[in-house]
């Protein structure tokens, strides 16, 4: 496979208080990026997810600067603290590292179709920002009920000019089927493959429907090492062009920097 720069479209700096991990620090991820030729990544910082807005904002800015522009960031919208969320999202607009908006209905215990999310959709429309949301299937974990893909359909229809990535491709079983149907039937819906969705043949099946142009590589670091996912794409029975879309082109088109992937590869190679 020819040398291309990879974009990790779904990862986290910081530490999740619910899991034990040692890899959420900036230096650890930069080392991983270098070892795997990951040229750019998009982080939703755990401090921001925890509604520690000031810490999440400042640490995201710091990561963007210290990574020399390689780690962009998504500002988190907490529907329970909408005004404060918007204040920091507006502050983030001043940084070229601000790539999009992250929502996490399960983390914030708010159903994805709750009206309290509308300010985030309005913000995304106004400033042309992509939304990335956690999605999953119904499981024995009760919080996943807040994030099942079908709950997004009304806002997907009402905000047809806002791109949304359904994180984890809807999870497992019925959640994934719902996410695939939404991505196949709506031009503004995309899927990422982050998370523990290790079913056989997943990449080839997603390329069949909804198509390679709708699929984004993501690792969900520090939960998972990017190396868990890359061989699945490298070895998938799809074309080189389709692999490049999934590995880099689609994420960059949605999040930026908004230049052609090949131009970005040249830029990153010169900078390193």
Long-range contacts (C-beta under 8 A, 24 or more apart in sequence): 1-234, 1-240, 1-243, 2-240, 3-37, 4-37, 4-244, 4-247, 4-248, 4-261, 4-265, 5-37, 5-38, 5-39, 5-40, 5-248, 5-261, 5-264, 5-265, 5-268, 5-269, 6-36, 6-37, 6-38, 6-39, 6-217, 6-226, 6-230, 6-247, 6-248, 7-38, 7-39, 7-40, 7-41, 7-42, 7-217, 7-247, 7-248, 7-251, 7-252, 8-33, 8-38, 8-40, 8-41, 8-42, 8-217, 8-218, 8-219, 8-221, 8-226, 8-251, 9-41, 9-42, 9-132, 9-165, 9-192, 9-194, 9-216, 9-217, 9-218, 9-250, 9-251, 9-254, 9-255, 10-42, 10-44, 10-132, 10-165, 10-167, 10-192, 10-194, 10-216, 10-218, 10-219, 10-220, 11-41, 11-42, 11-43, 11-44, 11-194, 11-218, 11-219, 11-220, 11-221, 11-222, 11-226, 12-43, 12-44, 12-45, 12-46, 12-49, 12-220, 12-221, 12-222, 12-223, 13-43, 13-45, 13-46, 13-59, 13-60, 13-63, 13-71, 14-45, 14-46, 14-47, 14-56, 14-59, 15-46, 15-222, 16-46, 16-222, 16-223, 17-50, 19-223, 21-222, 21-223, 22-222, 23-221, 23-222, 23-225, 24-221, 24-222, 26-62, 26-63, 26-66, 26-67, 26-71, 28-222, 29-71, 29-221, 29-222, 30-67, 30-70, 30-71, 32-221, 32-225, 32-226, 33-70, 34-272, 36-226, 36-227, 36-230, 38-226, 39-70, 39-248, 39-264, 39-265, 39-268, 40-70, 40-71, 40-72, 40-251, 40-252, 40-257, 40-264, 40-268, 41-70, 41-71, 41-72, 42-71, 42-72, 42-73, 42-74, 42-99, 42-100, 42-132, 42-251, 42-255, 43-71, 43-72, 43-73, 43-74, 44-73, 44-74, 44-76, 44-102, 44-132, 45-73, 45-76, 48-75, 48-76, 48-88, 48-102, 49-76, 49-102, 49-104, 49-107, 51-76, 51-78, 51-80, 51-81, 51-84, 51-85, 53-81, 53-84, 53-85, 53-87, 53-88, 54-88, 56-88, 57-88, 57-91, 57-92, 60-92, 60-97, 61-95, 61-97, 64-95, 64-96, 64-97, 65-97, 68-271, 69-96, 69-97, 69-271, 70-268, 71-97, 72-97, 72-98, 72-99, 72-255, 72-256, 73-97, 73-98, 73-99, 74-99, 74-100, 74-101, 74-102, 74-132, 75-100, 75-101, 75-102, 76-101, 76-102, 76-103, 76-104, 77-101, 77-102, 77-103, 77-117, 77-119, 77-120, 77-123, 78-108, 79-103, 79-108, 79-110, 79-114, 79-116, 79-117, 79-120, 80-108, 80-110, 80-116, 82-116, 82-119, 85-119, 85-120, 86-119, 86-123, 89-123, 93-127, 96-257, 98-129, 99-129, 99-130, 99-255, 99-256, 100-124, 100-129, 100-130, 100-131, 100-132, 100-254, 100-255, 101-129, 101-130, 101-131, 101-132, 102-131, 102-132, 102-133, 103-131, 103-132, 103-133, 103-134, 104-133, 104-134, 104-147, 105-133, 105-134, 105-146, 105-147, 105-151, 106-134, 106-136, 106-143, 106-144, 106-146, 106-147, 107-134, 107-143, 108-146, 109-143, 109-146, 110-146, 111-145, 111-146, 111-151, 112-146, 112-147, 112-148, 112-151, 112-152, 112-155, 113-151, 113-152, 113-153, 113-154, 113-155, 117-155, 118-155, 121-155, 121-158, 121-159, 121-162, 124-159, 124-162, 125-159, 125-161, 125-162, 130-162, 130-163, 130-164, 130-165, 130-254, 130-255, 131-162, 131-163, 131-164, 131-165, 132-164, 132-165, 132-167, 132-192, 133-164, 133-165, 133-166, 133-167, 134-167, 134-168, 135-166, 135-167, 135-168, 135-169, 135-170, 135-171, 135-175, 135-179, 136-168, 136-170, 136-171, 136-172, 136-175, 137-170, 137-171, 137-172, 137-173, 137-174, 137-175, 137-176, 138-174, 138-175, 139-171, 139-172, 144-171, 148-175, 148-178, 149-175, 149-178, 149-179, 149-182, 150-178, 150-182, 152-182, 153-182, 156-182, 156-186, 156-188, 156-189, 157-186, 159-188, 160-186, 160-187, 160-188, 161-188, 162-188, 163-188, 163-189, 163-190, 163-254, 164-188, 164-189, 164-190, 165-190, 165-191, 165-192, 165-216, 165-254, 166-190, 166-191, 166-192, 167-192, 167-194, 167-195, 167-218, 168-192, 168-193, 168-194, 168-195, 168-197, 168-220, 169-193, 169-197, 169-202, 169-206, 171-195, 171-197, 172-197, 172-199, 180-206, 180-209, 180-210, 183-210, 183-214, 184-209, 184-210, 184-211, 184-214, 189-214, 190-214, 190-215, 190-216, 190-250, 190-254, 191-215, 191-216, 192-216, 192-217, 192-218, 193-217, 193-218, 193-229, 193-232, 193-246, 194-218, 194-219, 194-220, 194-224, 194-229, 195-220, 195-223, 195-224, 196-223, 196-224, 198-228, 202-232, 203-232, 203-233, 203-236, 203-238, 203-246, 204-236, 204-237, 204-238, 207-236, 207-238, 207-242, 212-238, 212-241, 212-242, 212-245, 212-246, 213-245, 213-250, 214-250, 215-245, 215-246, 215-250, 216-246, 216-250, 216-251, 216-254, 217-246, 217-247, 217-248, 217-251, 218-251
